[in-house]
Amino acid sequence: MSTETSASPETSAAPVDLLALENQVCFALAVAARGVIGLYRPILEPLGLTHPQYLVMLALWERDPRTVRDLGDALQLEPATLSPLLKRLEAQGHLTRTRSARDERALDVTLTDTGRRLREQALGIPPQVVDKLGMSLAQLGSLRDRLSEVIAAVQHAG
């Protein structure tokens, strides 16, 4: 059985190998994600953050305090993945985790003054990433929008 499909009668394109690595959306996304996250590493290092920790801080800079569940939902992370990130950020003095006064089962995550001040340093991160990628804000915005469509499609399919 062939892994190739033939072109439609309206086009003269050569058959497409559906299993060719360069034709795989998953491969392109994986390589792009590794590459972009790799660009962040040296930029985040002076702040003492890893990329996943940076994402947690971004969510907290948007709204603080937040419950662990709310953070997990916003970041699309499971509690088993999020908890170690929060523990490390707490050990660094960026946040605190306390039992919620509203619901004893919930943990509230709150920025410390140190965590709030870190936001000022982080303001320089996006321009550095844009510069390293050599893409315009419009191109990156368009890419983000398309990726959001992919995320929504995956969530709908799952």
MDTraj code that builds the backbone (N, CA, C; nanometers):
import mdtraj as md
import numpy as np

residues = "MET SER THR GLU THR SER ALA SER PRO GLU THR SER ALA ALA PRO VAL ASP LEU LEU ALA LEU GLU ASN GLN VAL CYS PHE ALA LEU ALA VAL ALA ALA ARG GLY VAL ILE GLY LEU TYR ARG PRO ILE LEU GLU PRO LEU GLY LEU THR HIS PRO GLN TYR LEU VAL MET LEU ALA LEU TRP GLU ARG ASP PRO ARG THR VAL ARG ASP LEU GLY ASP ALA LEU GLN LEU GLU PRO ALA THR LEU SER PRO LEU LEU LYS ARG LEU GLU ALA GLN GLY HIS LEU THR ARG THR ARG SER ALA ARG ASP GLU ARG ALA LEU ASP VAL THR LEU THR ASP THR GLY ARG ARG LEU ARG GLU GLN ALA LEU GLY ILE PRO PRO GLN VAL VAL ASP LYS LEU GLY MET SER LEU ALA GLN LEU GLY SER LEU ARG ASP ARG LEU SER GLU VAL ILE ALA ALA VAL GLN HIS ALA GLY".split()
xyz = np.array([
    [0.0847, -0.1183, 0.0000],
    [0.0000, 0.0000, 0.0000],
    [0.0885, 0.1236, 0.0000],
    [0.0615, 0.2152, -0.0862],
    [0.1414, 0.3366, -0.0999],
    [0.1037, 0.4372, 0.0080],
    [0.2028, 0.5139, 0.0528],
    [0.1773, 0.6201, 0.1495],
    [0.1583, 0.7526, 0.0790],
    [0.1523, 0.7506, -0.0507],
    [0.1387, 0.8748, -0.1263],
    [-0.0025, 0.8895, -0.1785],
    [-0.0429, 1.0130, -0.1931],
    [-0.1719, 1.0408, -0.2555],
    [-0.1425, 1.1115, -0.3865],
    [-0.2304, 1.0951, -0.4800],
    [-0.2057, 1.1632, -0.6067],
    [-0.2720, 1.2988, -0.6047],
    [-0.2196, 1.3865, -0.6854],
    [-0.2716, 1.5222, -0.6948],
    [-0.4100, 1.5176, -0.7569],
    [-0.4900, 1.6179, -0.7235],
    [-0.6229, 1.6251, -0.7825],
    [-0.6075, 1.6540, -0.9316],
    [-0.7071, 1.6180, -1.0109],
    [-0.6982, 1.6394, -1.1558],
    [-0.6773, 1.7861, -1.1928],
    [-0.7189, 1.8792, -1.1040],
    [-0.7066, 2.0207, -1.1366],
    [-0.5637, 2.0714, -1.1228],
    [-0.4774, 1.9991, -1.0514],
    [-0.3410, 2.0465, -1.0306],
    [-0.2420, 1.9514, -1.0954],
    [-0.1239, 2.0039, -1.1202],
    [-0.0202, 1.9196, -1.1787],
    [0.0881, 1.8905, -1.0755],
    [0.0570, 1.9087, -0.9484],
    [0.1551, 1.8881, -0.8419],
    [0.1906, 1.7404, -0.8319],
    [0.3136, 1.7170, -0.7895],
    [0.3604, 1.5799, -0.7679],
    [0.2880, 1.5206, -0.6476],
    [0.2807, 1.3883, -0.6414],
    [0.2167, 1.3242, -0.5259],
    [0.2875, 1.3654, -0.3953],
    [0.2106, 1.3708, -0.2882],
    [0.2626, 1.4109, -0.1575],
    [0.2799, 1.2872, -0.0716],
    [0.3997, 1.2693, -0.0160],
    [0.4255, 1.1582, 0.0756],
    [0.3723, 1.1982, 0.2121],
    [0.2609, 1.1387, 0.2534],
    [0.1958, 1.1747, 0.3788],
    [0.2811, 1.1429, 0.5009],
    [0.3791, 1.0543, 0.4856],
    [0.4637, 1.0182, 0.5988],
    [0.6025, 1.0821, 0.5936],
    [0.6244, 1.1711, 0.4999],
    [0.7526, 1.2409, 0.4948],
    [0.7633, 1.3334, 0.6155],
    [0.8773, 1.3300, 0.6818],
    [0.8992, 1.4088, 0.8020],
    [0.8669, 1.5562, 0.7801],
    [0.9113, 1.6115, 0.6687],
    [0.8890, 1.7542, 0.6443],
    [0.7418, 1.7885, 0.6206],
    [0.6574, 1.6893, 0.6029],
    [0.5142, 1.7133, 0.5843],
    [0.4349, 1.7012, 0.7145],
    [0.5018, 1.6738, 0.8250],
    [0.4339, 1.6501, 0.9523],
    [0.4181, 1.7793, 1.0321],
    [0.2938, 1.8139, 1.0627],
    [0.2662, 1.9309, 1.1459],
    [0.3286, 1.9111, 1.2844],
    [0.3189, 1.7906, 1.3378],
    [0.3733, 1.7644, 1.4715],
    [0.5238, 1.7893, 1.4757],
    [0.5941, 1.7539, 1.3699],
    [0.7385, 1.7751, 1.3650],
    [0.7704, 1.9247, 1.3613],
    [0.7018, 1.9979, 1.2760],
    [0.7259, 2.1424, 1.2653],
    [0.6970, 2.2118, 1.3983],
    [0.5870, 2.1746, 1.4639],
    [0.5534, 2.2355, 1.5923],
    [0.6573, 2.2018, 1.6987],
    [0.7013, 2.0762, 1.7035],
    [0.7997, 2.0338, 1.8041],
    [0.9322, 2.1070, 1.7856],
    [0.9800, 2.1150, 1.6631],
    [1.1077, 2.1819, 1.6371],
    [1.0963, 2.3319, 1.6660],
    [0.9863, 2.3934, 1.6230],
    [0.9666, 2.5366, 1.6479],
    [0.9579, 2.5639, 1.7984],
    [0.8841, 2.4818, 1.8705],
    [0.8696, 2.5013, 2.0155],
    [1.0046, 2.4889, 2.0854],
    [1.0800, 2.3845, 2.0533],
    [1.2130, 2.3684, 2.1151],
    [1.3019, 2.4884, 2.0838],
    [1.2977, 2.5329, 1.9606],
    [1.3817, 2.6446, 1.9195],
    [1.3450, 2.7742, 1.9893],
    [1.2176, 2.8050, 1.9940],
    [1.1742, 2.9301, 2.0567],
    [1.2024, 2.9263, 2.2072],
    [1.1705, 2.8151, 2.2716],
    [1.1977, 2.8032, 2.4148],
    [1.3476, 2.8129, 2.4411],
    [1.4275, 2.7583, 2.3515],
    [1.5727, 2.7689, 2.3629],
    [1.6211, 2.9131, 2.3562],
    [1.5530, 2.9973, 2.2767],
    [1.5881, 3.1397, 2.2699],
    [1.5645, 3.2092, 2.4042],
    [1.4642, 3.1638, 2.4769],
    [1.4316, 3.2253, 2.6051],
    [1.5353, 3.1939, 2.7132],
    [1.5995, 3.0765, 2.7048],
    [1.6882, 3.0314, 2.8125],
    [1.7905, 3.1378, 2.8550],
    [1.8746, 3.1895, 2.7632],
    [1.9741, 3.2886, 2.8068],
    [1.9124, 3.4223, 2.8489],
    [1.7934, 3.4521, 2.8006],
    [1.7265, 3.5770, 2.8373],
    [1.6699, 3.5669, 2.9791],
    [1.6189, 3.4487, 3.0137],
    [1.5580, 3.4282, 3.1455],
    [1.6601, 3.3997, 3.2550],
    [1.7766, 3.3502, 3.2139],
    [1.8798, 3.3114, 3.3114],
    [1.9123, 3.4221, 3.4122],
    [1.9347, 3.5469, 3.3685],
    [1.9661, 3.6524, 3.4663],
    [1.8538, 3.6758, 3.5679],
    [1.7306, 3.6405, 3.5321],
    [1.6179, 3.6559, 3.6237],
    [1.6037, 3.5342, 3.7150],
    [1.6808, 3.4296, 3.6875],
    [1.6743, 3.3078, 3.7675],
    [1.5510, 3.2242, 3.7397],
    [1.4963, 3.2379, 3.6195],
    [1.3740, 3.1660, 3.5835],
    [1.3983, 3.0689, 3.4696],
    [1.3268, 2.9572, 3.4750],
    [1.3172, 2.8684, 3.3597],
    [1.1966, 2.9136, 3.2779],
    [1.1837, 2.8624, 3.1576],
    [1.0680, 2.9005, 3.0753],
    [0.9351, 2.8639, 3.1422],
    [0.9190, 2.7406, 3.1958],
    [0.7916, 2.7101, 3.2637],
    [0.7648, 2.8026, 3.3831],
    [0.8694, 2.8389, 3.4572],
    [0.8512, 2.9315, 3.5694],
    [0.8095, 3.0697, 3.5188],
    [0.8664, 3.1116, 3.4083],
    [0.8303, 3.2395, 3.3464],
    [0.6814, 3.2407, 3.3113],
    [0.6312, 3.1311, 3.2567],
    [0.4895, 3.1233, 3.2215],
    [0.4016, 3.1366, 3.3459],
    [0.4422, 3.0738, 3.4570],
    [0.3676, 3.0859, 3.5832],
    [0.3670, 3.2324, 3.6273],
    [0.4827, 3.2956, 3.6207],
    [0.4911, 3.4358, 3.6624],
    [0.4058, 3.5246, 3.5718],
    [0.4047, 3.4991, 3.4423],
    [0.3192, 3.5762, 3.3512],
    [0.1729, 3.5681, 3.3944],
    [0.1291, 3.4469, 3.4269],
    [-0.0104, 3.4278, 3.4691],
    [-0.0381, 3.5030, 3.5996],
    [0.0568, 3.5029, 3.6913],
    [0.0378, 3.5735, 3.8180],
    [0.0471, 3.7250, 3.8005],
    [0.1302, 3.7714, 3.7087],
    [0.1363, 3.9159, 3.6826],
    [0.0063, 3.9647, 3.6216],
    [-0.0665, 3.8767, 3.5537],
    [-0.1972, 3.9147, 3.4982],
    [-0.3015, 3.9278, 3.6082],
    [-0.2980, 3.8328, 3.7034],
    [-0.3962, 3.8329, 3.8119],
    [-0.3356, 3.7641, 3.9336],
    [-0.3508, 3.8294, 4.0476],
    [-0.2907, 3.7808, 4.1706],
    [-0.3809, 3.8228, 4.2856],
    [-0.4187, 3.7372, 4.3762],
    [-0.3813, 3.5957, 4.3846],
    [-0.4662, 3.5096, 4.2913],
    [-0.4197, 3.3875, 4.2749],
    [-0.4924, 3.2875, 4.1970],
    [-0.4837, 3.1558, 4.2717],
    [-0.5828, 3.0718, 4.2526],
    [-0.5739, 2.9388, 4.3112],
    [-0.4845, 2.8516, 4.2227],
    [-0.4341, 2.7457, 4.2808],
    [-0.3526, 2.6526, 4.2033],
    [-0.4350, 2.5974, 4.0876],
    [-0.5603, 2.5669, 4.1118],
    [-0.6475, 2.5150, 4.0055],
    [-0.6626, 2.6158, 3.8923],
    [-0.6841, 2.7415, 3.9281],
    [-0.6985, 2.8471, 3.8273],
    [-0.5697, 2.8629, 3.7467],
    [-0.4561, 2.8585, 3.8146],
    [-0.3277, 2.8668, 3.7438],
    [-0.3112, 2.7486, 3.6487],
    [-0.3440, 2.6288, 3.6964],
    [-0.3342, 2.5092, 3.6122],
    [-0.4209, 2.5208, 3.4883],
    [-0.5423, 2.5738, 3.5074],
    [-0.6323, 2.5925, 3.3927],
    [-0.5753, 2.6955, 3.2949],
    [-0.5260, 2.8056, 3.3478],
    [-0.4728, 2.9118, 3.2614],
    [-0.3513, 2.8637, 3.1828],
    [-0.2666, 2.7838, 3.2478],
    [-0.1427, 2.7374, 3.1847],
    [-0.1585, 2.6024, 3.1160],
    [-0.2763, 2.5431, 3.1311],
    [-0.3038, 2.4101, 3.0765],
    [-0.2002, 2.3095, 3.1255],
    [-0.1781, 2.3122, 3.2583],
    [-0.0845, 2.2206, 3.3228],
    [-0.1564, 2.1382, 3.4283],
    [-0.1142, 2.0150, 3.4415],
    [-0.1676, 1.9274, 3.5455],
    [-0.1066, 1.9679, 3.6798],
    [-0.1788, 1.9432, 3.7911],
    [-0.1247, 1.9766, 3.9231],
    [0.0122, 1.9128, 3.9506],
    [0.0344, 1.7927, 3.9017],
    [0.1630, 1.7251, 3.9248],
    [0.2780, 1.7970, 3.8554],
    [0.2499, 1.8693, 3.7497],
    [0.3517, 1.9475, 3.6793],
    [0.3659, 2.0857, 3.7422],
    [0.2539, 2.1433, 3.7812],
    [0.2531, 2.2801, 3.8338],
    [0.3104, 2.2882, 3.9752],
    [0.2806, 2.1924, 4.0597],
    [0.3233, 2.1986, 4.2001],
    [0.4741, 2.2163, 4.2183],
    [0.5584, 2.1380, 4.1485],
    [0.7027, 2.1598, 4.1648],
    [0.7481, 2.2984, 4.1170],
    [0.6841, 2.3507, 4.0131],
    [0.7168, 2.4856, 3.9657],
    [0.6867, 2.5885, 4.0743],
    [0.5698, 2.5739, 4.1375],
    [0.5295, 2.6673, 4.2422],
    [0.6220, 2.6566, 4.3629],
    [0.6608, 2.5346, 4.3982],
    [0.7520, 2.5160, 4.5124],
    [0.8854, 2.5852, 4.4878],
    [0.9384, 2.5712, 4.3658],
    [1.0670, 2.6361, 4.3345],
    [1.0535, 2.7889, 4.3354],
    [0.9436, 2.8392, 4.2796],
    [0.9232, 2.9847, 4.2783],
    [0.9024, 3.0380, 4.4206],
    [0.8389, 2.9577, 4.5038],
    [0.8217, 2.9972, 4.6446],
    [0.9576, 2.9976, 4.7147],
    [1.0396, 2.8970, 4.6897],
    [1.1737, 2.8903, 4.7496],
    [1.2603, 3.0082, 4.7049],
    [1.2368, 3.0584, 4.5837],
    [1.3110, 3.1748, 4.5328],
    [1.2564, 3.3062, 4.5887],
    [1.1438, 3.2986, 4.6599],
    [1.0861, 3.4185, 4.7203],
    [0.9934, 3.4976, 4.6317],
    [0.9494, 3.4382, 4.5200],
    [0.8635, 3.5104, 4.4256],
    [0.7146, 3.5005, 4.4572],
    [0.6751, 3.3986, 4.5319],
    [0.5338, 3.3797, 4.5618],
    [0.5175, 3.3045, 4.6931],
    [0.3936, 3.3061, 4.7425],
    [0.3579, 3.2256, 4.8590],
    [0.2374, 3.1400, 4.8230],
    [0.2291, 3.0263, 4.8886],
    [0.1126, 2.9382, 4.8732],
    [0.0504, 2.9218, 5.0111],
    [-0.0778, 2.9566, 5.0213],
    [-0.1484, 2.9460, 5.1489],
    [-0.2863, 2.8862, 5.1261],
    [-0.3383, 2.8214, 5.2307],
    [-0.4746, 2.7687, 5.2229],
    [-0.5718, 2.8838, 5.2018],
    [-0.6657, 2.8625, 5.1141],
    [-0.7643, 2.9651, 5.0834],
    [-0.8587, 2.9838, 5.2019],
    [-0.8890, 3.1090, 5.2337],
    [-0.9862, 3.1385, 5.3383],
    [-1.1273, 3.1024, 5.2915],
    [-1.1486, 3.1008, 5.1601],
    [-1.2804, 3.0707, 5.1036],
    [-1.3072, 2.9213, 5.0944],
    [-1.1992, 2.8431, 5.0735],
    [-1.2139, 2.6986, 5.0552],
    [-1.0860, 2.6310, 5.1043],
    [-1.0948, 2.5617, 5.2165],
    [-0.9764, 2.4999, 5.2772],
    [-0.9061, 2.4000, 5.1863],
    [-0.9781, 2.3466, 5.0891],
    [-0.9172, 2.2493, 4.9971],
    [-0.8296, 2.3158, 4.8922],
    [-0.8484, 2.4460, 4.8740],
    [-0.7766, 2.5190, 4.7687],
    [-0.6542, 2.5900, 4.8257],
    [-0.5533, 2.6032, 4.7401],
    [-0.4344, 2.6807, 4.7737],
    [-0.4361, 2.8093, 4.6933],
    [-0.4173, 2.9211, 4.7636],
    [-0.4029, 3.0495, 4.6959],
    [-0.2554, 3.0739, 4.6686],
    [-0.2257, 3.1212, 4.5495],
    [-0.0892, 3.1553, 4.5122],
    [-0.0859, 3.3076, 4.4974],
    [0.0040, 3.3691, 4.5741],
    [0.0128, 3.5146, 4.5791],
    [0.1561, 3.5586, 4.5539],
    [0.1719, 3.6609, 4.4733],
    [0.3043, 3.7163, 4.4490],
    [0.3567, 3.7853, 4.5744],
    [0.4856, 3.7759, 4.5964],
    [0.5515, 3.8535, 4.7004],
    [0.5960, 3.9860, 4.6383],
    [0.6468, 4.0741, 4.7203],
    [0.7004, 4.1999, 4.6658],
    [0.8129, 4.1705, 4.5678],
    [0.8946, 4.0707, 4.5988],
    [1.0042, 4.0305, 4.5084],
    [0.9477, 3.9841, 4.3744],
    [0.8419, 3.9055, 4.3782],
    [0.7786, 3.8574, 4.2553],
    [0.7187, 3.9702, 4.1744],
    [0.6614, 4.0673, 4.2424],
    [0.6049, 4.1827, 4.1713],
    [0.7159, 4.2663, 4.1070],
    [0.8263, 4.2851, 4.1797],
    [0.9388, 4.3633, 4.1255],
    [1.0036, 4.2941, 4.0052],
    [1.0004, 4.1622, 4.0043],
    [1.0591, 4.0872, 3.8933],
    [0.9905, 4.1218, 3.7607],
    [0.8642, 4.1619, 3.7682],
    [0.7902, 4.1992, 3.6471],
    [0.8613, 4.3126, 3.5733],
    [0.9138, 4.4084, 3.6465],
    [0.9832, 4.5211, 3.5832],
    [1.1023, 4.4719, 3.5001],
    [1.1780, 4.3783, 3.5543],
    [1.2909, 4.3219, 3.4804],
    [1.2422, 4.2432, 3.3587],
    [1.1275, 4.1769, 3.3745],
    [1.0754, 4.0914, 3.2677],
    [1.0226, 4.1711, 3.1488],
    [0.9973, 4.2992, 3.1668],
    [0.9474, 4.3803, 3.0557],
    [1.0440, 4.3802, 2.9368],
    [1.1702, 4.3542, 2.9602],
    [1.2675, 4.3510, 2.8516],
    [1.2727, 4.2190, 2.7765],
    [1.2010, 4.1185, 2.8236],
    [1.2077, 3.9865, 2.7604],
    [1.1428, 3.9837, 2.6222],
    [1.0174, 4.0249, 2.6069],
    [0.9549, 4.0169, 2.4735],
    [1.0331, 4.0876, 2.3636],
    [1.0829, 4.2102, 2.3853],
    [1.1586, 4.2735, 2.2761],
    [1.2848, 4.1952, 2.2377],
    [1.3496, 4.1341, 2.3363],
    [1.4687, 4.0553, 2.3056],
    [1.4337, 3.9328, 2.2213],
    [1.3211, 3.8690, 2.2531],
    [1.2783, 3.7518, 2.1764],
    [1.2432, 3.7927, 2.0338],
    [1.1695, 3.9017, 2.0197],
    [1.1331, 3.9512, 1.8865],
    [1.2598, 3.9788, 1.8064],
    [1.3571, 4.0433, 1.8704],
    [1.4827, 4.0749, 1.8028],
    [1.5557, 3.9486, 1.7585],
    [1.5645, 3.8504, 1.8474],
    [1.6353, 3.7255, 1.8144],
    [1.5662, 3.6487, 1.7019],
    [1.4335, 3.6527, 1.6988],
    [1.3600, 3.5817, 1.5939],
    [1.3680, 3.6545, 1.4601],
    [1.3869, 3.7849, 1.4639],
    [1.3947, 3.8610, 1.3395],
    [1.2629, 3.8639, 1.2642],
    [1.1541, 3.8559, 1.3381],
    [1.0209, 3.8607, 1.2779],
    [0.9488, 3.9843, 1.3315],
    [0.8569, 4.0367, 1.2532],
    [0.7822, 4.1548, 1.2966],
    [0.6779, 4.1149, 1.4008],
    [0.6314, 4.2149, 1.4750],
    [0.5235, 4.1897, 1.5711],
    [0.3986, 4.1397, 1.4995],
    [0.3729, 4.1910, 1.3802],
    [0.2565, 4.1463, 1.3033],
    [0.2698, 3.9987, 1.2657],
    [0.3885, 3.9582, 1.2224],
    [0.4111, 3.8170, 1.1878],
    [0.3938, 3.7275, 1.3101],
    [0.4506, 3.7704, 1.4220],
    [0.4404, 3.6899, 1.5437],
    [0.2968, 3.6854, 1.5953],
    [0.2258, 3.7957, 1.5834],
    [0.0848, 3.7983, 1.6234],
    [0.0009, 3.7055, 1.5380],
    [0.0275, 3.7049, 1.4092],
    [-0.0435, 3.6162, 1.3170],
    [-0.0127, 3.4697, 1.3499],
    [0.1138, 3.4409, 1.3768],
    [0.1532, 3.3051, 1.4139],
    [0.0837, 3.2623, 1.5422],
    [0.0836, 3.3502, 1.6424],
    [0.0161, 3.3201, 1.7692],
    [-0.1317, 3.2915, 1.7465],
    [-0.1960, 3.3725, 1.6627],
    [-0.3384, 3.3524, 1.6343],
    [-0.3635, 3.2174, 1.5677],
    [-0.2789, 3.1818, 1.4722],
    [-0.2943, 3.0518, 1.4049],
    [-0.2716, 2.9361, 1.5026],
    [-0.1709, 2.9509, 1.5885],
    [-0.1456, 2.8467, 1.6887],
    [-0.2614, 2.8351, 1.7872],
    [-0.3238, 2.9483, 1.8196],
    [-0.4423, 2.9447, 1.9062],
    [-0.5546, 2.8663, 1.8397],
    [-0.5668, 2.8801, 1.7079],
    [-0.6659, 2.8016, 1.6333],
    [-0.6331, 2.6525, 1.6413],
    [-0.5050, 2.6188, 1.6302],
    [-0.4636, 2.4787, 1.6410],
    [-0.4953, 2.4265, 1.7806],
    [-0.4640, 2.5043, 1.8828],
    [-0.4919, 2.4630, 2.0213],
    [-0.6414, 2.4380, 2.0386],
    [-0.7231, 2.5281, 1.9883],
    [-0.8690, 2.5125, 2.0000],
    [-0.9160, 2.3868, 1.9257],
    [-0.8600, 2.3618, 1.8081],
    [-0.8980, 2.2440, 1.7307],
    [-0.8599, 2.1160, 1.8046],
    [-0.7429, 2.1160, 1.8661],
    [-0.6982, 1.9983, 1.9412],
    [-0.7890, 1.9756, 2.0614],
    [-0.8238, 2.0820, 2.1324],
    [-0.9126, 2.0690, 2.2476],
    [-1.0500, 2.0198, 2.2060],
    [-1.0964, 2.0669, 2.0912],
    [-1.2272, 2.0233, 2.0405],
    [-1.2238, 1.8762, 1.9992],
    [-1.1118, 1.8338, 1.9394],
    [-1.0985, 1.6950, 1.8914],
    [-1.0787, 1.5973, 2.0060],
    [-1.0187, 1.6463, 2.1148],
    [-0.9851, 1.5591, 2.2286],
    [-1.1031, 1.5264, 2.3094],
])
top = md.Topology()
chain = top.add_chain()
for i, resn in enumerate(residues, 1):
    res = top.add_residue(resn, chain, resSeq=i)
    for name in ("N", "CA", "C"):
        top.add_atom(name, md.element.get_by_symbol(name[0]), res)
traj = md.Trajectory(xyz[None], top)
